[in-house]
Amino acid sequence: MTIRPLADRVVVKSVEVEETTSSGIILSASAQEKPQVAEVVAVGPGGMVDGNEVKMYVKVGDKVITGKYSGTEVKLNKEEYTIVRQSDILAVVE
Protein backbone atom coordinates (compact mmCIF):
# COMPACT_ATOMS: atom_id res chain seq x y z
CA MET A 1 0.00 0.00 0.00
CA THR A 2 1.29 3.48 -0.86
CA ILE A 3 0.18 7.05 -0.27
CA ARG A 4 -0.60 9.22 -3.31
CA PRO A 5 -1.21 12.83 -2.26
CA LEU A 6 -3.81 14.94 -4.06
CA ALA A 7 -3.65 18.55 -5.26
CA ASP A 8 -0.99 20.60 -3.43
CA ARG A 9 -0.29 18.05 -0.72
CA VAL A 10 3.12 16.55 0.04
CA VAL A 11 3.92 13.39 2.04
CA VAL A 12 7.02 13.75 4.21
CA LYS A 13 8.85 11.46 6.61
CA SER A 14 10.74 12.91 9.57
CA VAL A 15 14.49 12.58 9.41
CA GLU A 16 15.87 11.01 12.59
CA VAL A 17 18.52 13.29 14.03
CA GLU A 18 20.60 12.11 16.97
CA GLU A 19 20.68 15.04 19.34
CA THR A 20 23.67 15.49 21.63
CA THR A 21 23.80 18.14 24.35
CA SER A 22 26.86 20.36 24.84
CA SER A 23 27.98 18.09 27.69
CA GLY A 24 27.89 15.01 25.42
CA ILE A 25 24.63 13.44 26.59
CA ILE A 26 22.72 11.77 23.74
CA LEU A 27 18.99 12.50 23.93
CA SER A 28 16.54 9.75 23.05
CA ALA A 29 13.87 10.39 20.44
CA SER A 30 11.20 10.71 23.13
CA ALA A 31 13.18 13.46 24.89
CA GLN A 32 13.50 15.58 21.77
CA GLU A 33 11.11 18.01 20.17
CA LYS A 34 9.29 16.96 17.02
CA PRO A 35 11.80 17.15 14.16
CA GLN A 36 11.13 19.87 11.64
CA VAL A 37 13.44 18.47 8.97
CA ALA A 38 11.78 15.85 6.78
CA GLU A 39 12.34 14.03 3.52
CA VAL A 40 9.74 14.31 0.76
CA VAL A 41 8.29 10.87 -0.01
CA ALA A 42 5.50 11.79 -2.46
CA VAL A 43 4.24 14.95 -4.15
CA GLY A 44 0.74 15.75 -5.42
CA PRO A 45 0.18 16.98 -8.98
CA GLY A 46 -0.63 20.59 -8.07
CA GLY A 47 -3.20 22.20 -10.36
CA MET A 48 -6.18 24.31 -9.35
CA VAL A 49 -6.52 24.70 -5.58
CA ASP A 50 -9.14 27.08 -4.18
CA GLY A 51 -9.39 28.78 -7.58
CA ASN A 52 -5.64 29.41 -7.88
CA GLU A 53 -3.10 27.59 -10.04
CA VAL A 54 -0.53 25.82 -7.81
CA LYS A 55 2.84 24.74 -9.20
CA MET A 56 4.73 22.15 -7.16
CA TYR A 57 8.26 23.27 -6.25
CA VAL A 58 9.39 20.27 -4.21
CA LYS A 59 10.25 16.81 -5.51
CA VAL A 60 10.68 13.35 -4.02
CA GLY A 61 13.95 13.11 -2.12
CA ASP A 62 14.15 16.79 -1.14
CA LYS A 63 14.95 17.55 2.50
CA VAL A 64 12.53 20.22 3.73
CA ILE A 65 11.71 22.19 6.86
CA THR A 66 8.04 22.14 7.81
CA GLY A 67 6.04 24.13 10.31
CA LYS A 68 6.36 22.71 13.82
CA TYR A 69 2.73 21.62 14.20
CA SER A 70 1.63 21.50 10.56
CA GLY A 71 0.13 18.60 8.70
CA THR A 72 -1.70 15.40 9.46
CA GLU A 73 0.21 12.44 10.84
CA VAL A 74 -0.58 9.02 9.39
CA LYS A 75 0.84 5.56 10.00
CA LEU A 76 1.17 3.11 7.11
CA ASN A 77 3.06 -0.20 7.13
CA LYS A 78 4.55 0.62 10.55
CA GLU A 79 6.05 3.86 9.16
CA GLU A 80 4.95 7.31 10.28
CA TYR A 81 4.37 10.01 7.68
CA THR A 82 3.02 13.55 7.73
CA ILE A 83 0.84 14.97 4.96
CA VAL A 84 1.27 18.73 4.57
CA ARG A 85 0.26 21.35 2.06
CA GLN A 86 3.13 22.69 -0.01
CA SER A 87 2.48 26.09 1.61
CA ASP A 88 3.32 24.52 5.03
CA ILE A 89 6.85 23.80 3.81
CA LEU A 90 9.06 26.67 4.93
CA ALA A 91 12.31 25.83 3.11
CA VAL A 92 14.25 23.25 1.14
CA VAL A 93 17.51 22.18 2.81
CA GLU A 94 20.37 22.08 0.28
KOLMIRO-105832 format. One line per 10 residues: their letters; for each residue x, y, z of N, C-alpha, C, O. Coordinates in steps of 0.2 Angstrom, whole numbers. Layout:
BEGIN
a = X,Y,Z,X,Y,Z,X,Y,Z,X,Y,Z; ...
END
This chain:
BEGIN
mtirpladrv = 4,-6,0,0,0,0,4,6,0,9,6,4; 3,11,-4,6,17,-4,2,23,-3,-4,23,-4; 5,29,-2,1,35,-1,2,39,-8,8,41,-9; -3,42,-11,-3,46,-17,-7,53,-15,-13,53,-15; -3,58,-13,-6,64,-11,-10,67,-17,-8,67,-23; -15,71,-15,-19,75,-20,-17,82,-20,-15,85,-15; -19,85,-26,-18,93,-26,-11,95,-24,-6,93,-27; -11,100,-19,-5,103,-17,-2,100,-11,2,103,-7; -4,94,-10,-1,90,-4,5,87,-5,7,84,-10; 9,86,0,16,83,0,16,78,6,14,80,12
vvksveveet = 18,72,5,20,67,10,27,67,12,31,67,8; 28,68,19,35,69,21,36,64,27,31,62,30; 42,62,28,44,57,33,50,61,37,55,63,34; 49,61,44,54,65,48,60,61,47,61,55,47; 66,65,47,72,63,47,75,62,54,75,67,58; 77,56,56,79,55,63,86,58,64,91,57,60; 86,63,69,93,66,70,95,65,77,91,66,82; 101,62,78,103,61,85,105,67,88,110,70,86; 102,69,93,103,75,97,108,74,103,107,70,107; 114,78,103,118,77,108,119,84,111,120,89,108
tssgiilsas = 118,84,118,119,91,122,126,93,122,131,89,120; 128,99,124,134,102,124,139,98,129,145,98,128; 136,94,134,140,90,138,141,83,136,144,79,139; 138,82,130,139,75,127,134,70,128,135,64,127; 129,72,132,123,67,133,119,66,127,117,71,124; 118,60,125,114,59,119,106,58,121,105,54,125; 102,63,118,95,63,120,91,57,116,92,57,110; 87,54,119,83,49,115,77,52,111,76,58,112; 74,49,106,69,52,102,64,55,106,61,60,104; 62,51,112,56,54,116,58,60,120,53,63,122
aqekpqvaev = 64,61,121,66,67,124,67,73,120,68,79,123; 66,72,114,68,78,109,61,81,107,56,78,107; 61,87,104,56,90,101,54,87,94,59,83,91; 48,88,92,46,85,85,51,88,80,52,94,79; 54,83,76,59,86,71,55,90,66,50,88,64; 59,95,63,56,99,58,59,98,51,56,100,46; 64,94,51,67,92,45,64,86,43,64,81,47; 62,85,36,59,79,34,61,78,27,63,83,23; 60,72,25,62,70,18,55,69,14,51,66,16; 55,72,8,49,72,4,48,64,1,53,62,-2
vavgpggmvd = 43,61,2,41,54,0,37,54,-6,38,50,-11; 32,59,-7,28,59,-12,25,66,-13,24,70,-8; 23,68,-19,21,75,-21,15,74,-25,14,70,-30; 10,78,-23,4,79,-27,5,82,-34,10,85,-35; 0,82,-38,1,85,-45,0,92,-45,2,95,-50; -2,96,-40,-3,103,-40,-10,104,-44,-15,101,-43; -10,109,-48,-16,111,-52,-20,116,-48,-17,121,-45; -27,116,-50,-31,122,-47,-33,120,-40,-36,115,-38; -31,124,-35,-33,124,-28,-36,130,-26,-33,135,-26; -42,130,-23,-46,135,-21,-46,141,-26,-46,147,-24
gnevkmyvkv = -46,139,-32,-47,144,-38,-40,147,-40,-40,151,-45; -35,145,-37,-28,147,-39,-24,141,-42,-24,136,-40; -20,143,-47,-16,138,-50,-10,137,-45,-6,142,-44; -8,131,-44,-3,129,-39,2,125,-43,1,120,-46; 9,127,-43,14,124,-46,18,121,-40,20,124,-35; 20,114,-41,24,111,-36,31,112,-37,34,111,-42; 34,114,-31,41,116,-31,46,111,-28,52,112,-29; 43,107,-24,47,101,-21,46,95,-25,42,94,-29; 51,91,-24,51,84,-28,53,79,-23,56,80,-17; 52,72,-24,53,67,-20,61,67,-19,65,68,-23
gdkvitgkys = 63,66,-13,70,66,-11,72,72,-8,78,72,-4; 69,78,-9,71,84,-6,70,84,2,66,80,5; 75,87,5,75,88,12,72,95,14,74,100,11; 66,95,18,63,101,19,62,103,26,62,98,30; 60,109,28,59,111,34,51,113,34,49,117,30; 47,110,39,40,111,39,39,115,45,43,115,50; 33,117,46,30,121,52,30,116,57,28,110,56; 31,118,63,32,114,69,26,109,70,26,103,72; 20,112,70,14,108,71,9,108,65,3,107,65; 12,108,59,8,107,53,7,100,51,11,96,52
gtevklnkee = 2,99,47,1,93,43,-3,88,48,-5,89,53; -5,82,44,-9,77,47,-4,71,48,-1,69,42; -3,68,53,1,62,54,-3,56,53,-9,55,55; 0,51,49,-3,45,47,2,40,48,8,41,47; 0,34,49,4,28,50,2,23,45,-4,21,44; 7,20,41,6,16,36,12,11,35,17,13,35; 10,4,36,15,-1,36,21,0,41,27,-1,40; 18,2,47,23,3,53,27,9,52,32,10,56; 26,13,47,30,19,46,26,25,47,20,25,46; 29,31,50,25,37,51,26,42,46,32,43,45
ytivrqsdil = 21,45,43,22,50,38,18,56,41,13,55,45; 19,62,38,15,68,39,13,70,32,17,71,27; 7,72,31,4,75,25,3,82,26,-1,84,30; 7,86,22,6,94,23,5,97,16,6,94,11; 2,103,16,1,107,10,8,110,8,12,111,13; 9,111,2,16,113,0,17,120,3,23,122,5; 12,124,5,12,130,8,15,130,15,17,135,18; 14,124,18,17,123,25,24,121,25,27,121,31; 27,120,19,34,119,19,38,126,19,36,130,15; 42,127,24,45,133,25,52,134,20,53,140,18
avve = 55,129,19,62,129,16,64,122,13,62,117,16; 68,122,8,71,116,6,78,117,8,82,122,7; 81,111,11,88,111,14,92,108,8,91,103,6; 97,112,7,102,110,1,109,109,4,113,107,0
END
